[in-house]
């Protein structure tokens, strides 16, 4: 999982092994994050269409808003 700070600097938030992007695997990744989210500050999660990621974010960080990656959304629209 990669994060972007407000100054634009990117950094590694979490890394783990697992089978695909399932909810249990992504839940372990999200639960191990050391970010302002841990304090319940909320934030924004952005990702592709991996349903396991969205379910894990909703479970671990219920105050966090979700946004679909613009590139992936556009690619899906153009492919249809």
C-alpha positions in Angstrom: 0.0 0.0 0.0 1.4 3.4 -1.0 0.4 6.7 0.5 0.7 10.3 -0.7 1.2 13.1 1.8 -0.3 16.6 1.3 3.1 17.8 0.0 3.0 15.2 -2.8 5.6 12.9 -1.4 4.8 9.2 -1.8 5.8 6.5 0.7 5.3 2.9 1.5 2.5 2.4 4.1 2.3 -1.4 4.2 3.5 -4.5 2.5 2.4 -8.1 3.0 2.2 -11.3 1.1 -1.1 -13.0 0.4 -3.3 -14.6 -2.2 -4.7 -11.9 -4.5 -6.4 -8.8 -3.1 -9.0 -10.6 -0.9 -10.8 -9.0 2.0 -8.8 -11.0 4.6 -5.5 -10.1 3.0 -6.3 -6.5 2.6 -7.8 -6.4 6.1 -4.4 -7.5 7.5 -2.7 -4.8 5.4 -5.0 -2.1 6.6 -4.9 -3.2 10.2 -1.1 -2.9 10.2 -1.1 0.6 8.8 0.6 3.3 10.9 -1.1 6.4 9.6 -3.2 9.2 10.9 -6.2 6.9 10.2 -5.2 4.9 13.3 -6.2 7.8 15.4 -9.6 7.9 13.7 -8.7 11.0 11.7 -10.3 9.6 8.6 -9.0 10.5 5.2 -9.3 9.3 1.6 -8.6 5.9 0.2 -8.1 5.6 -3.5 -7.8 2.4 -5.4 -8.7 0.3 -8.4 -11.7 -2.1 -8.5 -10.3 -4.6 -6.0 -13.4 -5.4 -3.9 -11.3 -6.8 -1.1 -9.6 -3.5 -0.6 -12.8 -1.6 -0.3 -14.4 -4.0 2.1 -11.2 -3.9 4.3 -11.1 -0.1 4.3 -14.8 0.0 5.3 -14.2 -2.4 8.2 -10.9 -1.1 9.5 -11.4 2.7 8.8 -15.1 3.4 8.7 -14.7 7.2 8.6 -12.4 7.0 5.5 -13.9 8.2 2.3 -13.4 6.1 -0.9 -12.5 7.2 -4.4 -12.0 5.1 -7.4 -8.8 5.6 -9.3 -9.6 7.9 -12.3 -7.3 6.0 -14.6 -8.9 2.6 -13.8 -12.4 4.1 -14.1 -11.6 5.7 -17.5 -10.0 2.5 -18.8 -13.1 0.5 -17.8 -15.4 3.0 -19.5 -13.3 3.0 -22.7 -13.2 -0.8 -22.8 -17.0 -1.1 -22.7 
